[in-house]
Amino acid sequence: MTQDFAGRVVLITGAARGLGRATAERFIERGARVAVNVRTPERAETLARELGSNAYPAPGDIRNAETVRALVDDIVRQFGRLDVLVNNAAIASPTRIEQLTEDEWRATIDTNLTAAFFCIQVVIPAMKKQNYGRIINVSSLAGRSVSTLGGAHYTASKAGMLGLTRAAAKELGTHGITANAVCPGLFDTELAHENATPERLAALGQSFPVPRLGRPEEVADLICYLAGELAG
């Protein structure tokens, strides 16, 4: 594995498991220092220990703008820069429209979309100062069509993520900052297993052109490409 991210600092939200953890591991393998965000200090510190010395705990509820500001300020103080933001944090449930409560709707939109907006907004000054930055938003095929397992609230949040990405790309490109979204289909993650039985996941996998669920490492490699200097 090349050390092409040596000297780079990365922030990954929702880094404890699934696509987020696989992406953190891949960046660390390639030389980056990675700030891993999960909600509580205890989980963040445990995760950073598990990932090794190039991981840095960055706890906090990113649905709160002031929390995000303090989190990013801490990273920049610690490392002097912030090069890459990966907005990965997400929740999902299969609740149908007629059963959706206001609280469940708001929690999903706030976690999957509003938090990503806060993170983008707060990292911009550090990236502008460097005239360099990479923003990668983890959307979903649900954002382009409709979710296989999640409800309308999940689909709406992931579609919103694509609009946010387009707007960020348009506004920030002249400052050396790129914004891209990746749209995974059904992957073999804890989130998928929380919303479907193993039998259903196996059947869905067999229906795909490549007849299996995706592996988190495959998305991690794509994110690393978009975060690299060659993806300008």
Summary of the structure (lengths in Angstrom):
residues: 232
radius of gyration: 17.0
end to end distance: 21.2
largest distance: 50.3
contacts: 788
relative contact order: 0.14
helix: 55%
strand: 13%
